């Protein structure tokens, strides 16, 4: 939650200077959390495996990541984002639509991260902060932006939206493929960083296209929020890391020649 809160502050900081803006986007964040439950229900109902068979060839695994991971996840997030379209169309702000969609993607990442923290350890929080959170709110924000343009144009930009959906789903699938076992074996995991960087660049440009007043004049910049939050997160992660590794318990296993003041063998 703390890792997601850092990006939530940064995203809302990019929004308009409206009252109660820090609370307004909590509902899209909760909608993103619910989209994970919708995705799991679809996976159980349709009986398909989100992870490809490791015995399949590379091309089949790549297609599987796009069709069975990228498209369903982005479709579920987009479906929950459509709940906010009636309000967004009245506001007539493409940047606000992109910000709302980004918060939906951040909520999805928040729910998804819980499984990683449970199955692995708290140290993956830093990795998820810099990669998974960014890829989810960036891709969903881009897709929500194009959906808003589609609705505002009365479906005259359907081609652009379909291309955006295919592009976002493909980028999402390739991101997962690059981090899979075969991607690590081929040493193409650097593609994950490239996809994250390009997606974030495109998304943050959408947040600055409008000429609306934003919080850019605030004495606390987005860069400050990121670096201070990331440093604080690293400091907090040291506590569960020490408890998980049980480094202090080594004092009970001292050798006779070791100084009694040194707790490590």
Rosetta blueprint (number, residue, H / E / L):
1 X L
2 X H
3 X H
4 X H
5 X H
6 X H
7 X H
8 X H
9 X H
10 X H
11 X H
12 X H
13 X H
14 X L
15 X L
16 X E
17 X L
18 X L
19 X L
20 X L
21 X H
22 X H
23 X H
24 X H
25 X L
26 X H
27 X H
28 X H
29 X H
30 X H
31 X H
32 X H
33 X H
34 X H
35 X H
36 X H
37 X H
38 X H
39 X H
40 X H
41 X H
42 X H
43 X H
44 X H
45 X H
46 X H
47 X L
48 X L
49 X L
50 X L
51 X L
52 X L
53 X L
54 X L
55 X L
56 X L
57 X L
58 X H
59 X H
60 X H
61 X H
62 X H
63 X H
64 X H
65 X H
66 X H
67 X H
68 X H
69 X H
70 X H
71 X H
72 X H
73 X H
74 X H
75 X H
76 X H
77 X H
78 X H
79 X H
80 X H
81 X H
82 X H
83 X H
84 X H
85 X H
86 X H
87 X H
88 X H
89 X H
90 X H
91 X H
92 X L
93 X L
94 X H
95 X H
96 X H
97 X H
98 X H
99 X H
100 X H
101 X H
102 X H
103 X H
104 X H
105 X H
106 X H
107 X H
108 X H
109 X H
110 X H
111 X H
112 X H
113 X H
114 X H
115 X H
116 X H
117 X H
118 X H
119 X H
120 X L
121 X L
122 X L
123 X L
124 X H
125 X H
126 X H
127 X H
128 X H
129 X H
130 X H
131 X L
132 X H
133 X H
134 X H
135 X H
136 X H
137 X H
138 X H
139 X H
140 X H
141 X H
142 X H
143 X H
144 X H
145 X H
146 X H
147 X H
148 X H
149 X H
150 X H
151 X H
152 X H
153 X L
154 X L
155 X L
156 X L
157 X L
158 X H
159 X H
160 X H
161 X H
162 X H
163 X H
164 X H
165 X H
166 X H
167 X H
168 X H
169 X H
170 X H
171 X H
172 X H
173 X H
174 X H
175 X H
176 X H
177 X H
178 X H
179 X L
180 X L
181 X H
182 X H
183 X H
184 X H
185 X H
186 X H
187 X L
188 X L
189 X L
190 X H
191 X H
192 X H
193 X H
194 X H
195 X H
196 X H
197 X H
198 X H
199 X H
200 X H
201 X H
202 X H
203 X H
204 X H
205 X H
206 X H
207 X L
208 X L
209 X L
210 X L
211 X L
212 X L
213 X L
214 X E
215 X H
216 X H
217 X H
218 X L
219 X L
220 X L
221 X L
222 X H
223 X H
224 X H
225 X H
226 X H
227 X H
228 X H
229 X H
230 X H
231 X H
232 X H
233 X H
234 X H
235 X H
236 X H
237 X H
238 X H
239 X H
240 X H
241 X H
242 X H
243 X H
244 X H
245 X H
246 X L
247 X L
248 X H
249 X H
250 X H
251 X H
252 X H
253 X H
254 X L
255 X L
256 X L
257 X L
258 X L
259 X L
260 X L
261 X L
262 X L
263 X L
264 X L
265 X L
